[in-house]
Amino acid sequence: MGGDPMYKNCKTDISAQRQKHIALCLLDMISKKDFEDITITELCQQAGVPRNTFYRYFANKEAVLRYLLENSLREVLLKVVQTYHTSQEREMIYHIANWLRFYKEQERVWALFDDKLHGILIGQVVAHYGSLLDPINKLDFRNQQTKGIIFYAYGMQGILDVWRHFGYEQSEEEVAVQLYNIIRNPIMDFQATVSRTEAFLSEQNEQTYYAE
């Protein structure tokens, strides 16, 4: 997988639905066939669209994978924001848990990401600089404050990647509750966490520099 995968940000509902349909067709095909063996022609046939329509939305197959990953995050964040101000705790936790479950169930998809495509995650950083997670072990990750540090450093996607790194040991519901607590707490309550995050990132930047 090479190149710089990109996809269109659709402005109309019809266009967005067509783009999502193509992506979901690839997701279905991956469950039955190796990604490398799937051609764009086959994907277009499965989706019922001509090739020029595919290229209207995606630069290549890898771009569809990136869309699947980022769109799943975008959709859950939209639902979280919609319920955030109403303080519907159970609904927020439900949406977050569903997102975590989707990510976990699509392990085969996320495993396809190479260094460049996976760059938005911290997974490849871990692969290249194993010391990144040295300060964090499985027991630490179960702690909400540790998740707070990862959240402020890498966002919700960072939480996903570290959760995956430790073999999804915590349940979706447990991680969702902790994420809810992190999101709901005012930033002022996390000054210590923010300070620890800055120190953590500074240390990792130094280690990355020396590793290179």
Beta strands, then each sheet from edge to edge (+ up, - down):
end
